[in-house]
Amino acid sequence: MPLKAAILIVSTTAARDPSTDAAGAVLKDVFAQDGDGKWEVVDTKIVPDIVLDIQREIKLWTDAAEAPSLIITTGGTGFAVSDSTPEV
């Protein structure tokens, strides 16, 4: 039985237009190709770089009856005043 992974993409741009995101597909490929069949990506979400949105999504996953074994976050790499990912 594979371990479960979830991917959280933090990007205000991609939250508005998911077609701008490339990270989700790359991470899914890494799990599929390099995970040796030991991982299954069970969910991928895109949220804007807003503290409560990021926290809410992570809590939904961790509090679920079938919580993923691993949550990967990507994005939130900007250094604008509105970027809050590092603090979350």
C-alpha positions as CSV (number, residue, x, y, z in Angstrom):
1,M,0.0,0.0,0.0
2,P,1.6,3.3,-1.1
3,L,2.1,6.2,1.3
4,K,-0.1,9.2,0.7
5,A,1.1,12.6,-0.3
6,A,-0.6,16.0,-0.7
7,I,0.8,19.0,-2.6
8,L,-0.1,22.6,-1.6
9,I,0.8,25.2,-4.2
10,V,1.0,28.7,-2.6
11,S,0.6,31.3,-5.3
12,T,-1.7,34.2,-5.6
13,T,-1.2,34.2,-9.4
14,A,-1.9,30.5,-9.8
15,A,-4.9,30.7,-7.4
16,R,-6.4,33.2,-9.9
17,D,-5.3,31.2,-13.0
18,P,-4.3,27.6,-12.3
19,S,-2.9,27.3,-15.8
20,T,0.1,29.4,-14.7
21,D,1.3,26.8,-12.3
22,A,4.0,24.4,-13.4
23,A,5.1,23.1,-9.9
24,G,2.2,20.8,-9.3
25,A,2.8,18.7,-12.4
26,V,6.5,18.6,-11.7
27,L,6.0,17.3,-8.2
28,K,3.5,14.8,-9.3
29,D,6.0,13.5,-11.8
30,V,8.7,13.3,-9.1
31,F,6.5,11.1,-7.0
32,A,5.4,8.9,-9.9
33,Q,8.9,8.5,-11.5
34,D,11.2,8.6,-8.5
35,G,8.9,7.3,-5.8
36,D,9.4,3.7,-6.8
37,G,5.6,3.1,-6.5
38,K,5.8,3.9,-2.8
39,W,3.8,7.2,-3.0
40,E,0.4,8.2,-4.2
41,V,-0.5,11.9,-4.6
42,V,-4.0,12.0,-3.2
43,D,-4.7,15.7,-3.4
44,T,-3.3,18.9,-4.9
45,K,-4.6,22.3,-4.0
46,I,-3.7,25.9,-5.0
47,V,-4.2,28.7,-2.5
48,P,-3.2,32.4,-2.6
49,D,-0.4,33.6,-0.4
50,I,-2.7,34.4,2.5
51,V,-1.9,33.0,6.0
52,L,-5.4,31.8,6.8
53,D,-5.9,30.1,3.5
54,I,-2.6,28.2,3.8
55,Q,-3.2,27.2,7.4
56,R,-6.8,26.1,6.6
57,E,-5.8,23.8,3.8
58,I,-3.0,22.2,5.8
59,K,-5.3,21.7,8.8
60,L,-8.0,20.2,6.6
61,W,-5.5,17.6,5.5
62,T,-3.9,16.9,8.8
63,D,-7.2,16.6,10.6
64,A,-8.8,14.2,8.1
65,A,-9.5,10.7,9.0
66,E,-7.2,9.5,6.2
67,A,-4.5,12.2,6.6
68,P,-1.6,12.2,4.1
69,S,1.7,10.8,5.3
70,L,3.4,13.9,3.7
71,I,2.4,17.4,2.8
72,I,4.6,19.2,0.3
73,T,4.3,23.0,0.0
74,T,5.7,24.9,-2.9
75,G,5.6,28.5,-4.0
76,G,5.3,31.6,-1.9
77,T,8.8,32.6,-2.9
78,G,8.2,36.3,-3.4
79,F,9.5,39.0,-1.1
80,A,6.7,41.5,-1.4
81,V,4.9,42.9,1.6
82,S,1.9,40.7,0.7
83,D,4.0,37.4,0.8
84,S,3.4,35.6,4.0
85,T,4.3,32.0,3.3
86,P,7.6,31.9,5.3
87,E,5.7,33.1,8.4
88,V,3.0,30.5,8.1
